[in-house]
Amino acid sequence: MCTLEKRGKIFFLTLTGDGADEHRLNPTLIASIRSTLSEVKSQSTRGTVLITVAEGKFFSNGFDLAWAKSASGGSPSEAVNLLRHMVRLFKDVVADLISLPMPTIAAVTGHAAAAGLLLAMSHDYVMMRRDRGFLYMSEVDMGMTLADYFTAMIRSKVAKPDARRDVLLRGVKVKADEAVVKGLIDSAHDSVEKVVEAAVRLGEELSKRKWDGEVYAEIRKALYPELIGVLGLTTKPLVKGRL
Amino acid sequence: MCTLEKRGKIFFLTLTGDGADEHRLHPTLIASIRSALSEVKSQSTRGTVLITVAEGKFFSNGFDLAWAKSASGGSPSEAVNLLRHMVRLFKDVVADLISLPLPTIASVTGHAAAAGLLLAMSHDYVMMRRDRGVLYMSEVDMGMTLPDYFTAMIRSKVAKPDARRDVLLRGVKVKGDEAVVKGLIDSAHDSGEKVVEAAVRLGEELSKRKWDGEVYAEIRKALYPELIGVLGLTTKPLVKARI
């Protein structure tokens, strides 16, 4: 599932389950992540930062299709309904992250595919190990279109039309260095230890800025008008500084 | 005019007429292309791919202004009407290509100007020879504004504001390598033969993915919301995977 830990000013959200655990986003894990983010939000103060990591070989391999199949009672249309259910539930996780009143960093420690890639990209900063793991939007290969908030996220965070096409329409599997070139992530690091260290270093730098979390969240949302429209979020003007 | 040929899984749409034939887009050629695309669509199966090529020195030099003049009976306003007619007819070709249920590759083997450049850019992948030929949006030099779907295409596929300005507002003539830098095309190749070979190689790679064509087309349309709005197309969610 997922755990929450605080070290100094940094919250660590860890997708737990070592080895070959794919951290598939089923309703239980989604609820666990939302609960964790709610806790983080309630404890946020100036200087707090969130870092999301995962144990084992995978960051997250997306929605739990095996769960949808097994819970469907053998009905393919029911399995599709359950997938759509997870798509709806996960939209709230993305909305939570885009509204979170503190800087967020994803340390991509393994493969991130489909909704798992969306989870990473919902953070302000994304770093990844270069020695293993790839990013992959599997939908074109799986034979399904993408949810509106998926394409809105890609359009918001990936500038180059050819990169968007390669990721969504060609289903490329992108290792970290190429992910930097394509604009999917910010930086690539030599190993899992190094990427977590880099995330912590960045977290500490961002923490020193002691930003007002409410203002931070409003400015973040204003960066992504198309995305927040799709997520049903709005922005409001704030002046909290003493002029 | 144009011919359609199938070799293995790859459809070749060829703008025929060698040498100095400019493959001007007049109503007859436009209808011929639409008919060929309709045929491609009806024969599409998992793994089929379309490659568009042209014979001779030109890929296409745009709308047939000479035809508009000669068919106008000496009336300048009638000539403009006939141009507007071609603009309307060609919009459907672009809509057909953006909706086509298979990957599309334009192999630009010569000059591509105005509507001819639009034709190339309506494909998922565009490659060009580097030794001859230029891409050119001639409208600013000709003294005419661009149809809505022309600017929507440029905005959808060319990210850099300075590149858009150079192409539309400065009317630059862009050779293969510079076209890659500007983001107009994907790759440049040493000769006419080499660019067709590269298109076939890419086509074969894409073919191996055996994508569901209906899903592929929906994902493609979702990449270009502004463009499909202007073309009057919509998207729909699909789950065709067996979960």
Interface residues (C-beta under 8 A of the other chain):
Chain A: L65 A68 K69 S72 P76 A79 V80 L83 R84 E139 V140 D141 M142 G143 M144 T145 L146 A147 T151 A159 K160 P161 D162 R164 R165 L168 L169 R170 G171
Chain B: P103 D124 S156 K157 V158 A159 G183 D186 L206 R209 W211 D212 V215 Y216 E218 I219 R220 A222 L223 T235 K236 P237 L238 V239 K240 A241 R242 I243
